[in-house]
Amino acid sequence: MQPWAVIVHTGAGRKPEKKREEVEKAAREAVAAALAVMREGGKALDMCVAAVKVLEDSPVLNAGTGSVLTVDGRCEMDAALMVGSTQRVGAVANVERIRHPIELARAVMEHTDHVLLSGEGAERFARHLGFPEYDPITEERRKQWRELIGRLERGEPPRWARKLPEFLKAYPELLHGTVGCVVLGPDGEIVAGTSTGGIFLKLFGRIGDTPIPGAGTFAAPAGGASATGIGEGIMRSLLTFRAVQRMEEGLPAQEAARKALDEAARRVPELEAGLITVDRAGRVGFAHNTEAMPVAYATHEQESVQFAERAP
């Protein structure tokens, strides 16, 4: 029997109690969507995109609809897909009026010779392909932005600025960002996909780890990985590349995830991150150094969808 596996994450960081059920529901439904595609004969790439689209449609997550806002109140989203056997990558950065950035990333991979398109150019490309305009900003995010801007004006910087950790105690979900999926399909292909709205109150034009191969998203024949957390540290440590390297050396997915995170944290001590992994044998793994990182997964050995908030 050809092994297969699907795992998704909904972001690293603590989340408010009132949203736990919604987060779990979105994660489970994302895996279910991938499995439905598989049962209909779809390949790993189709499975990965289907799962991430479900996560992008959940307003409680920081990707697609419900993405967090920049310091000037805009929504700038990043996404990436990578195929293990061919090392093909499609990615977009700083796109604003797109419902499913992951689909646009796939279009970059399949319809251009490029790896990454950004900003206005990426959106012009989307319109040429028929992607409709869509406003991903929810009223809840606008309200949070107004309140946080008020704090910023009073001299209270956001947590990513590393100066006032108390800043997000009232808004724990603001570190709960980025969604991702890694798939080993019945076709034997490994695909990783990641999508994000970035970090709240980021500077306009900021690009995080998500669309950078080897940082937020990476896949190879031996395995794939998708990361979440504060992207600057993930980029500096090449977290997903490290994890896939460990699987290439023979470590199973869970050990590879933990070892890569530990290595990255030694190099970048302030790293706040998590990642999910899938290896060639259809084993899944996940690790994080944040309070939580909700994941859902299913494999050829455990076909019912499993959910966990914290790594073993």
KANORNOR-V406158 format. One record per backbone hydrogen bond with DSSP energy under -0.5 kcal/mol. CO is the residue of the C=O (numbers start at 0). NH is the residue of the N-H. E is the energy in kcal/mol with one decimal. If there is no record, write none. Layout:
co,nh,e
CO,NH,E
CO,NH,E
This chain:
co,nh,e
3,299,-2.0
4,183,-2.6
5,297,-2.1
6,181,-2.3
7,295,-1.6
8,179,-1.8
10,293,-0.6
11,176,-0.7
15,18,-1.8
16,19,-1.6
18,22,-2.4
19,23,-2.5
20,24,-2.4
21,25,-2.3
22,26,-2.4
23,27,-2.7
24,28,-2.5
25,29,-2.0
26,30,-1.9
27,31,-2.4
28,32,-2.2
29,33,-1.9
30,34,-2.4
31,35,-2.3
32,36,-1.9
33,37,-2.1
34,38,-2.5
35,39,-1.1
36,41,-2.9
37,40,-1.8
42,46,-2.4
43,47,-2.6
44,48,-2.2
45,49,-2.3
46,50,-2.1
47,51,-2.3
48,52,-2.4
49,53,-1.4
50,54,-1.6
51,55,-2.7
52,56,-1.4
54,57,-1.1
55,64,-1.6
56,58,-0.6
57,60,-1.6
60,62,-1.2
61,177,-1.2
61,196,-1.6
63,66,-1.8
68,200,-2.7
69,72,-2.2
73,69,-3.0
73,75,-0.6
74,76,-0.5
76,94,-2.4
77,195,-2.7
78,91,-2.5
79,193,-2.2
80,89,-2.1
81,83,-0.5
81,191,-2.2
82,86,-1.7
82,87,-0.5
83,220,-0.7
87,82,-2.4
89,80,-2.4
90,116,-2.0
91,78,-2.3
92,118,-2.7
94,76,-3.0
95,97,-0.7
95,135,-0.6
96,133,-0.7
98,100,-0.5
99,102,-1.1
99,103,-1.3
100,104,-2.3
101,105,-1.8
102,106,-1.9
103,107,-2.1
104,108,-1.8
105,109,-2.5
106,110,-2.7
107,111,-1.1
114,90,-2.0
116,92,-1.7
117,120,-0.9
117,121,-1.4
118,122,-2.0
119,123,-2.6
120,124,-2.2
121,125,-2.1
122,126,-2.4
123,127,-2.2
124,128,-1.4
125,130,-2.7
126,129,-1.2
133,135,-0.7
135,65,-3.0
137,141,-1.8
138,142,-2.3
139,143,-2.5
140,144,-2.5
141,145,-2.3
142,146,-2.1
143,147,-2.7
144,148,-2.7
145,149,-1.7
146,150,-1.6
147,151,-2.6
148,152,-2.6
149,153,-1.0
150,155,-2.2
151,154,-1.7
154,156,-0.7
157,160,-1.7
157,162,-0.6
158,161,-2.8
163,166,-2.5
164,167,-0.8
165,168,-1.7
167,170,-0.7
168,171,-0.5
170,173,-1.9
171,174,-1.3
172,175,-1.0
173,199,-0.5
174,176,-1.9
176,11,-0.7
178,194,-2.7
179,8,-2.1
180,192,-2.9
181,6,-1.9
182,184,-0.6
182,190,-2.2
183,4,-2.2
184,187,-2.3
188,184,-2.6
189,83,-3.4
190,182,-2.7
191,81,-2.3
192,180,-2.7
193,79,-2.5
194,178,-3.0
195,77,-2.2
198,201,-1.6
201,70,-2.8
202,205,-2.1
208,211,-2.1
208,215,-1.8
210,212,-0.7
211,214,-2.2
211,215,-1.0
211,216,-1.0
213,240,-2.3
214,239,-1.5
215,226,-2.6
216,213,-2.6
217,224,-2.9
219,222,-1.0
221,279,-1.4
222,219,-2.5
223,277,-1.7
224,217,-2.1
225,275,-2.2
227,273,-2.4
228,230,-0.8
229,232,-1.0
229,233,-1.2
230,234,-2.9
231,235,-1.8
232,236,-1.3
233,237,-1.1
233,238,-1.2
237,241,-2.0
238,242,-1.9
239,243,-2.3
240,244,-2.5
241,245,-2.0
242,246,-1.6
243,247,-2.3
244,248,-1.4
245,250,-2.3
246,249,-1.3
251,255,-2.6
252,256,-2.3
253,257,-2.1
254,258,-2.8
255,259,-2.4
256,260,-2.1
257,261,-2.4
258,262,-2.6
259,263,-2.6
260,264,-2.5
261,265,-1.6
262,266,-1.6
263,267,-2.6
267,270,-2.4
271,229,-2.3
272,288,-2.3
273,227,-2.4
274,286,-2.0
275,225,-1.7
276,284,-2.1
277,223,-2.0
278,281,-1.9
282,278,-2.1
284,276,-2.7
286,274,-2.5
291,12,-3.0
293,9,-1.9
294,307,-2.4
295,7,-2.7
296,305,-3.1
297,5,-2.6
301,298,-2.0
305,296,-2.0
307,294,-3.1
308,292,-3.3
